[in-house]
Amino acid sequence: MIGPGSRFVGDLFGDEDILINGRLEGRIRVERDVEIGPTGDVQGDVEARSVRVGGKVRGQVLATERVELSSSAVVQGSLQAPKIIIAEGAQLEGQVAMTGVEPPPAGSKETEG
């Protein structure tokens, strides 16, 4: 955990859940979940299984399962995950790519007009 009022400069790697409520300048790459709380401010790319953003991120956000932006989130950068949830009020400036999602088979109800 990086608490409010704390500042970390450098890359953060690991296999545990991470909670950011302070400022981080660098890359985050973990095997589990990352939560950037309402007072969190990340300048760098974030890679994890699941990423929840309630604060600020300037960089790419990549998740193998899901990305969730709460209403207080401010993201300047791209999002990439199979599941992406963006709450009303969240601010996003960048591209969104839903990866790992296969299109429905031809002839299914979802592809018929």
N, C-alpha and C positions, 0 to 999 in steps of 0.2 A: 504494500500500500504506500502510495505517495500522498501524504496528507495535505490539507489546505495550508497554504503558506510555505510549503516546501517546493524546492526546485531541484530537478534532476537533469543533468546533461550527460548524454551518452545513450548507447543502445541497451535495451532491456530484453533479455532472453530467458526462457524458463518453461517449466511444465506445470505451473500452478496458476490458479485464478489470480488476476491482477485488478486492483482498484486504484484508479487515479483520481484524486481530488485536488491535486496541486498542479504544478507546471512540469512538463516533460519535454525536453528538446532532444529528439533522437528517435530511433526506430524501436518499435515494440514487436516482438515475435515470440508468442507463447503457444503451447499445445492446447491450452484450455481456454477459459473465458476472460475477456477484458471488459471492464466497466469503467467508463469515463464519466465520473459524477458531475453534478451541476457546476461545481467549482473547478473541474478539471480542464486543463488546457494543454493539448498535445500538438507539438509541431514536429511532424514526422509520420512515417507510414506505420500502420497498425495491422498485424497479421495474427489471427487466432481462430479458434474453433467458432466462437461466438463473440460478437462485439456489440455492446450497448453504449450509446453515446447520449449523455445528458448535458455535456459541456461543449467545449470547442475542439475541433480537430482541423489541422491544416496539413493534409497529406492523404495518401491512399488508404482506404479501409478495405481489407480483404478478409473474408471469413469462409471457412469450409462448411459451416452450417447456416448461420444467419447474422444479419446486421439489423440493429434496431435503433432508430433515432427517436428520442422522446421529444416532447413539445419544446423543450429548452435547448435542444441541440443546434449547434452551428457548425457546419462542415464545409470546408473549402477543399474539394478534392473528389476523387471518384470512389464509388462504392461497388464492391463485387462480392456476391454471395448467392447461393441457391435461393435463399429466402431473405427478403428485404422488407422491413416494416418502417414506415415513416409516419410519425404522428402529426396531426394538425398543429401547425405552429413551428415545426422544425424548419430550419433554414439549410438549404443544400445548394451549393454552387459547384457543379461538376457533373460527371457522367455516372450513370447507373447501369450495371451489367448483372443480370441474373444468370449466373452460371450453374451448371449441373441440373438444369431444368430441360427435360426432353419434351419436344413438341408432341401433341396428341397424334395418334396414328391417323393416317389418311382415311377419310370416310367416317370418322367418329363424329358425334354430335357437336363437339367443340370446333371442328373444322368446317362443318356444313353451315352455309349461310342461310 
